[in-house]
Amino acid sequence: MNKRKIKIEVTPEEFELLEAVRNYNKSYPDGYPQLLWFAQELFDNMLRQPY
């Protein structure tokens, strides 16, 4: 499968969320509860903060 790469600028918080999702996908199912919770927490915190 050929994956296309797109370059964009992201905030440090957005980068941390992307890395958390990638780590969750790599570790599933072993790291399931902790990594999923962490990614969801990052996402929820980003929604509550106005930019």
GUROVEX-972400 format. One record per atom (N, C-alpha, C): residue number from 1; residue in one letter; atom name; x negated, y, z negated. Coordinates in nm, 2 decimals, decimal comma, padded with zeros to 4 digits. Atoms other than C-alpha are relative to their C-alpha. Layout:
GUROVEX-972400
+-----+----+----+--------+--------+--------+
|   i | aa | at |      u |      v |      w |
+-----+----+----+--------+--------+--------+
| NUM |  a | CA |      X |      Y |      Z |
...
+-----+----+----+--------+--------+--------+
This chain:
GUROVEX-972400
+-----+----+----+--------+--------+--------+
|   i | aa | at |      u |      v |      w |
+-----+----+----+--------+--------+--------+
|   1 |  m |  N | -00,08 | -00,12 |  00,00 |
|   1 |  m | CA |  00,00 |  00,00 |  00,00 |
|   1 |  m |  C | -00,09 |  00,12 |  00,00 |
|   2 |  n |  N |  00,08 | -00,12 | -00,01 |
|   2 |  n | CA | -00,14 |  00,34 |  00,10 |
|   2 |  n |  C |  00,07 |  00,11 | -00,09 |
|   3 |  k |  N | -00,05 | -00,10 |  00,09 |
|   3 |  k | CA | -00,08 |  00,59 | -00,18 |
|   3 |  k |  C | -00,05 |  00,14 |  00,04 |
|   4 |  r |  N |  00,03 | -00,14 | -00,04 |
|   4 |  r | CA | -00,07 |  00,96 | -00,08 |
|   4 |  r |  C | -00,04 |  00,07 | -00,13 |
|   5 |  k |  N |  00,03 | -00,08 |  00,11 |
|   5 |  k | CA | -00,24 |  01,20 | -00,31 |
|   5 |  k |  C |  00,03 |  00,15 |  00,03 |
|   6 |  i |  N | -00,03 | -00,14 | -00,01 |
|   6 |  i | CA | -00,12 |  01,55 | -00,37 |
|   6 |  i |  C | -00,07 |  00,08 | -00,11 |
|   7 |  k |  N |  00,07 | -00,08 |  00,10 |
|   7 |  k | CA | -00,32 |  01,82 | -00,55 |
|   7 |  k |  C |  00,09 |  00,11 | -00,04 |
|   8 |  i |  N | -00,07 | -00,12 |  00,06 |
|   8 |  i | CA | -00,14 |  02,06 | -00,78 |
|   8 |  i |  C | -00,07 |  00,04 | -00,13 |
|   9 |  e |  N |  00,05 | -00,05 |  00,13 |
|   9 |  e | CA | -00,23 |  02,27 | -01,08 |
|   9 |  e |  C |  00,10 | -00,03 | -00,11 |
|  10 |  v |  N | -00,08 |  00,04 |  00,11 |
|  10 |  v | CA | -00,09 |  02,15 | -01,41 |
|  10 |  v |  C | -00,06 |  00,06 | -00,13 |
|  11 |  t |  N |  00,04 | -00,05 |  00,13 |
|  11 |  t | CA | -00,10 |  02,28 | -01,76 |
|  11 |  t |  C | -00,07 | -00,12 | -00,08 |
|  12 |  p |  N |  00,06 |  00,11 |  00,08 |
|  12 |  p | CA | -00,30 |  02,08 | -02,02 |
|  12 |  p |  C |  00,11 | -00,09 | -00,06 |
|  13 |  e |  N | -00,11 |  00,08 |  00,05 |
|  13 |  e | CA |  00,03 |  01,96 | -02,17 |
|  13 |  e |  C |  00,06 | -00,09 |  00,11 |
|  14 |  e |  N | -00,05 |  00,08 | -00,11 |
|  14 |  e | CA |  00,16 |  01,84 | -01,83 |
|  14 |  e |  C | -00,10 | -00,11 |  00,03 |
|  15 |  f |  N |  00,10 |  00,10 | -00,03 |
|  15 |  f | CA | -00,17 |  01,66 | -01,77 |
|  15 |  f |  C |  00,00 | -00,11 | -00,11 |
|  16 |  e |  N | -00,01 |  00,10 |  00,11 |
|  16 |  e | CA | -00,14 |  01,49 | -02,11 |
|  16 |  e |  C |  00,12 | -00,09 |  00,02 |
|  17 |  l |  N | -00,12 |  00,08 | -00,03 |
|  17 |  l | CA |  00,21 |  01,37 | -02,02 |
|  17 |  l |  C | -00,03 | -00,10 |  00,11 |
|  18 |  l |  N |  00,03 |  00,09 | -00,12 |
|  18 |  l | CA |  00,09 |  01,23 | -01,68 |
|  18 |  l |  C | -00,09 | -00,11 | -00,05 |
|  19 |  e |  N |  00,09 |  00,10 |  00,04 |
|  19 |  e | CA | -00,19 |  01,05 | -01,85 |
|  19 |  e |  C |  00,07 | -00,10 | -00,10 |
|  20 |  a |  N | -00,08 |  00,09 |  00,09 |
|  20 |  a | CA |  00,05 |  00,91 | -02,12 |
|  20 |  a |  C |  00,08 | -00,10 |  00,08 |
|  21 |  v |  N | -00,08 |  00,09 | -00,08 |
|  21 |  v | CA |  00,28 |  00,77 | -01,85 |
|  21 |  v |  C | -00,09 | -00,10 |  00,07 |
|  22 |  r |  N |  00,09 |  00,09 | -00,06 |
|  22 |  r | CA | -00,01 |  00,62 | -01,66 |
|  22 |  r |  C | -00,05 | -00,11 | -00,09 |
|  23 |  n |  N |  00,04 |  00,09 |  00,09 |
|  23 |  n | CA | -00,14 |  00,46 | -01,97 |
|  23 |  n |  C |  00,11 | -00,10 | -00,04 |
|  24 |  y |  N | -00,11 |  00,09 |  00,03 |
|  24 |  y | CA |  00,20 |  00,32 | -02,06 |
|  24 |  y |  C |  00,02 | -00,10 |  00,11 |
|  25 |  n |  N | -00,02 |  00,09 | -00,11 |
|  25 |  n | CA |  00,24 |  00,17 | -01,71 |
|  25 |  n |  C | -00,11 | -00,10 |  00,00 |
|  26 |  k |  N |  00,12 |  00,09 |  00,00 |
|  26 |  k | CA | -00,11 |  00,01 | -01,74 |
|  26 |  k |  C |  00,01 | -00,10 | -00,11 |
|  27 |  s |  N |  00,00 |  00,09 |  00,12 |
|  27 |  s | CA | -00,05 | -00,14 | -02,08 |
|  27 |  s |  C |  00,13 | -00,08 | -00,02 |
|  28 |  y |  N | -00,12 |  00,07 |  00,01 |
|  28 |  y | CA |  00,31 | -00,26 | -02,04 |
|  28 |  y |  C | -00,02 | -00,15 |  00,01 |
|  29 |  p |  N | -00,09 | -00,02 |  00,12 |
|  29 |  p | CA |  00,43 | -00,48 | -02,23 |
|  29 |  p |  C | -00,08 |  00,01 | -00,13 |
|  30 |  d |  N |  00,07 |  00,01 |  00,12 |
|  30 |  d | CA |  00,15 | -00,49 | -02,48 |
|  30 |  d |  C |  00,01 |  00,13 | -00,09 |
|  31 |  g |  N |  00,00 | -00,12 |  00,07 |
|  31 |  g | CA |  00,15 | -00,12 | -02,58 |
|  31 |  g |  C |  00,14 |  00,07 |  00,00 |
|  32 |  y |  N | -00,13 | -00,05 | -00,03 |
|  32 |  y | CA |  00,52 | -00,08 | -02,52 |
|  32 |  y |  C |  00,06 |  00,10 | -00,10 |
|  33 |  p |  N | -00,07 | -00,09 |  00,09 |
|  33 |  p | CA |  00,67 |  00,08 | -02,84 |
|  33 |  p |  C | -00,08 |  00,13 | -00,02 |
|  34 |  q |  N |  00,07 | -00,12 |  00,04 |
|  34 |  q | CA |  00,39 |  00,32 | -02,93 |
|  34 |  q |  C | -00,03 |  00,09 |  00,12 |
|  35 |  l |  N |  00,03 | -00,08 | -00,11 |
|  35 |  l | CA |  00,29 |  00,44 | -02,58 |
|  35 |  l |  C |  00,13 |  00,06 |  00,06 |
|  36 |  l |  N | -00,12 | -00,05 | -00,05 |
|  36 |  l | CA |  00,65 |  00,48 | -02,47 |
|  36 |  l |  C |  00,05 |  00,12 | -00,09 |
|  37 |  w |  N | -00,04 | -00,11 |  00,09 |
|  37 |  w | CA |  00,73 |  00,68 | -02,78 |
|  37 |  w |  C | -00,08 |  00,12 |  00,02 |
|  38 |  f |  N |  00,09 | -00,11 | -00,02 |
|  38 |  f | CA |  00,43 |  00,90 | -02,73 |
|  38 |  f |  C |  00,03 |  00,08 |  00,12 |
|  39 |  a |  N | -00,03 | -00,07 | -00,13 |
|  39 |  a | CA |  00,52 |  00,98 | -02,37 |
|  39 |  a |  C |  00,13 |  00,07 | -00,01 |
|  40 |  q |  N | -00,13 | -00,06 |  00,02 |
|  40 |  q | CA |  00,88 |  01,05 | -02,47 |
|  40 |  q |  C | -00,01 |  00,13 | -00,09 |
|  41 |  e |  N |  00,02 | -00,11 |  00,09 |
|  41 |  e | CA |  00,77 |  01,28 | -02,75 |
|  41 |  e |  C | -00,06 |  00,12 |  00,07 |
|  42 |  l |  N |  00,07 | -00,11 | -00,08 |
|  42 |  l | CA |  00,54 |  01,48 | -02,52 |
|  42 |  l |  C |  00,11 |  00,06 |  00,09 |
|  43 |  f |  N | -00,11 | -00,05 | -00,09 |
|  43 |  f | CA |  00,83 |  01,51 | -02,27 |
|  43 |  f |  C |  00,10 |  00,09 | -00,07 |
|  44 |  d |  N | -00,10 | -00,07 |  00,08 |
|  44 |  d | CA |  01,08 |  01,62 | -02,53 |
|  44 |  d |  C | -00,06 |  00,14 | -00,05 |
|  45 |  n |  N |  00,06 | -00,12 |  00,05 |
|  45 |  n | CA |  00,84 |  01,88 | -02,67 |
|  45 |  n |  C | -00,02 |  00,10 |  00,11 |
|  46 |  m |  N |  00,01 | -00,09 | -00,11 |
|  46 |  m | CA |  00,78 |  02,03 | -02,33 |
|  46 |  m |  C |  00,14 |  00,06 |  00,04 |
|  47 |  l |  N | -00,13 | -00,05 | -00,03 |
|  47 |  l | CA |  01,15 |  02,07 | -02,27 |
|  47 |  l |  C |  00,05 |  00,11 | -00,10 |
|  48 |  r |  N | -00,04 | -00,09 |  00,10 |
|  48 |  r | CA |  01,20 |  02,26 | -02,59 |
|  48 |  r |  C | -00,07 |  00,13 |  00,00 |
|  49 |  q |  N |  00,08 | -00,12 |  00,00 |
|  49 |  q | CA |  00,93 |  02,51 | -02,53 |
|  49 |  q |  C |  00,02 |  00,08 |  00,13 |
|  50 |  p |  N | -00,02 | -00,08 | -00,12 |
|  50 |  p | CA |  01,01 |  02,80 | -02,29 |
|  50 |  p |  C | -00,14 |  00,03 |  00,05 |
|  51 |  y |  N |  00,13 | -00,03 | -00,06 |
|  51 |  y | CA |  00,73 |  02,87 | -02,04 |
|  51 |  y |  C |  00,00 |  00,14 |  00,04 |
+-----+----+----+--------+--------+--------+
